[in-house]
Amino acid sequence: MPGISDKLFQKKTQEQILSQLEEDNKGNHLSRVLSVKDLTALGIAAVIGAGIFSTVGKACFYGGPGVIFLFIITAVVCAFSALCYAEFASRVPISGSAYTYSYVAFGELIAWIIGWDLIMEYAIGNVVVAVSWSDNFTSFLDKLNAGLHQRFPNTPISLHIPDYLSKSFRQIYLGHSSFLELTAKHLRIPADVAWMNNLWDSAPRIGSVPFIINLPALVITIFITWLVYIGIRESRTSSNLMVAFKLIVIMLVIAIGFFYVNTSNWTPFVPNGFGGVMRGVSDVFFAYIGFDAISTTAEECKNPQRDLPRGMMYSLIICTLLYVLVALILTGMVNYTHLNAGDFLADVFHQKGLNWLSGCIALSAVIATTSVLLVFQLGQPRIWMSMSRDGLLPKRFSKLHPKYHTPGFSTIMTGVIVSIPALFLDSDFVTDLTSIGTLFAFTLVCGGILLLPRMEKQQGKFRVPFIGGRYWVGILLLIVAGFAFYFNTDKCNDFLHSRSLKPADELVSSLQPAEVLTLTSIAYNTTPATIPVITKDSLTDYLSKMDDTRYSSLLRGLPAPGNEKFNSGWNIFEDNITFWIFILLSIIMTVVSFIKNLSLIPVLGLLSCFYLITELGLTNWLRFIIWLIIGLIIYFTYGIKNSRLRVNS
């Protein structure tokens, strides 16, 4: 009699999966129409979107021109994972992506966990994309509206969407709360906080609650859901056209921007140190999310075992090259401190008088985020379809539309799950959750390759190149640790001495009045000429926007007791626990690699993805754990009882 653990971790063989697919595909099945060109375009459509037009500017603001190192590091991390995805796609060419791969490598329980986790990458991730699309669309309309009224001053036509119909309720609520808090403390009110409070007060009301929704995010989600619902051919054609347009615009940005580069803006190249570069890790990794989404289209590929690996790697290489070039051009055209803005890419060219290109960029941002939305809306229903085939979700999720040959019910449910949160939530709330969910999936896929027997080389199939990790894992970890200590000595010392600098709000509140004045004076003396004069009331606001390196230098030079500058107790534990877990995992993997001579690439993929997870903070870990607990409740109340593998056994 198998024990409970044997049942929970019962695995599917590759032969079982392919046999079940053949049985399920009798009669109605997905249409095999995608070539390697289509897959590469889908990968570019997913990656080059919200990232290059929204989050890249923030990363450049933190890291300066040196942010290109973060793009390259993240690309290498993704490449490790992409190689593992590629081998799994060759072994198991069906639409379950990491969910199906985990079923083969780890068993049913882990497969359920990763399937539930992928909702965070695709469905929850698309909430971010829908909100970003709304921001880009309303910004584009406002620019059109300004041009229209400049040319026709008396026209009654207005393209402006009222703010209460195009903003996030949560964002405006937080702005209103900040306004009340700052007012109570008699602190300076930033312009954006004052604007959000004004919108809160002036918006129409339902009872006492302001009516504030993000209507454009809802509309685009409904449209894309319909497009995905009616067929893969229509989705493929739309994706290819959108990718062609945005690549043309990006090449124009690089080619024209090259002539406006001032190389003095690249000095210093890493103005805020390695810590400043790494501060943008969540934003940059979010910019890479999507290359794995094409693995969910395996059953719609003409030759999945050959084309899926190629499509993933081609799209990753092209996107990395474009990210690095755009980052260099932008930080060369203007000082990196000017790039922390919503429309940073269009604004840079507007400042140079290239209004026509600024308009093209604004339109391209709308199209780019549309293509990302399309790819993720394609991915999520196919994950649910695979889970439903295995009995872990109700059968309706795997039912194909008789005319369109798409998972109709799953597609509609994806649209509902994306559109409702997009009406009310802001992107900051879910960006980190999306990143941690994706990194967790990458970690398990890399680990899964290590658990499977090494695949023999076969014609038309991809396998991860084997490089023995017996000595290399430990050597490379020591080299990385040495670089980290050299470039970020203060932070490493703080970690080893179990201390961390207090955030700005806690710092200012704990200082004595004389110390507050001293810190204000020091901050004023180190303020660049471009930053307004600092007053005592605005000290907290100014310090909170300061980059890590400058903030650290400022505090360490402050003549105040250590307990006023450094955290203690729970705050230390909160800051360091995730990294201690990473160190423990690194030691374990080094020892196991030495004993078993594990393949180097999957080990590096696993460790690098887990390191990026540690950068997302304990709060996001706790949110992620809560999300997984909810998923486990569903599994133990429904999935475990209806598992097709268990019933057949």
Number of C-alpha atoms within 10 A of each C-alpha: 4 7 7 9 9 12 16 15 16 21 20 18 14 17 11 13 18 15 12 13 18 11 10 13 12 8 7 15 20 20 16 16 14 23 18 20 15 19 29 27 25 31 32 32 32 31 28 31 30 29 25 23 24 24 23 26 29 22 29 28 24 28 30 31 27 26 29 24 16 22 26 15 16 21 21 18 21 24 19 23 28 25 25 27 29 28 23 32 29 21 20 22 29 25 27 28 29 27 27 30 27 28 25 24 26 22 20 28 22 19 24 25 19 28 26 23 25 25 22 25 29 27 25 25 28 33 31 26 28 30 31 26 27 25 21 25 22 20 19 23 17 16 16 16 16 16 12 16 15 11 10 11 10 9 10 7 10 13 15 16 15 11 15 20 17 23 27 24 22 17 18 24 17 14 21 20 15 18 22 16 13 17 12 9 9 11 17 16 18 13 9 11 19 16 16 22 20 15 20 21 13 12 16 14 12 8 7 7 11 18 15 25 21 26 20 22 30 24 15 19 29 16 13 19 24 16 19 26 25 18 20 22 17 12 20 19 11 15 25 19 14 21 25 13 15 24 17 11 18 20 14 15 22 17 14 15 19 17 11 15 17 14 13 13 18 21 13 12 16 19 19 21 20 21 18 24 25 22 22 24 23 21 21 26 26 23 25 27 25 28 28 28 25 26 29 27 26 26 21 20 25 16 18 29 22 20 25 32 28 19 26 28 20 19 23 25 14 14 23 20 14 17 22 17 18 23 24 24 24 28 28 23 23 21 18 23 16 16 23 17 14 17 20 19 22 22 20 20 23 15 12 13 11 14 15 12 17 22 18 18 25 23 20 24 30 24 23 32 31 25 32 31 29 26 29 26 27 28 28 27 31 26 26 31 28 23 25 22 20 22 22 25 22 17 15 15 24 25 19 19 17 12 9 18 17 26 26 25 20 24 25 18 17 25 25 17 16 26 26 16 20 30 25 22 21 22 20 10 13 18 21 24 23 29 27 29 25 26 25 21 25 27 21 27 30 25 21 22 25 19 13 12 8 12 13 9 10 8 7 11 19 25 21 21 13 12 13 16 25 19 16 17 26 17 13 13 16 12 10 11 12 13 13 15 13 12 13 16 13 16 19 16 13 14 16 10 9 16 23 21 23 20 15 19 13 15 19 21 12 14 16 12 12 9 15 18 15 16 22 21 15 15 21 17 11 10 14 10 8 7 9 10 12 17 16 16 15 17 21 21 17 17 20 13 10 14 18 22 18 16 18 17 11 16 21 14 10 15 11 15 9 13 13 18 24 20 20 16 9 9 14 18 16 14 20 19 14 19 20 14 14 18 14 11 16 22 15 12 20 22 16 15 21 17 12 11 17 22 20 21 24 28 24 24 26 26 22 24 25 23 19 22 26 21 18 18 18 18 12 21 18 11 13 20 12 12 17 17 13 12 17 18 11 16 20 12 10 15 22 22 13 17 20 15 17 15 10 6 8
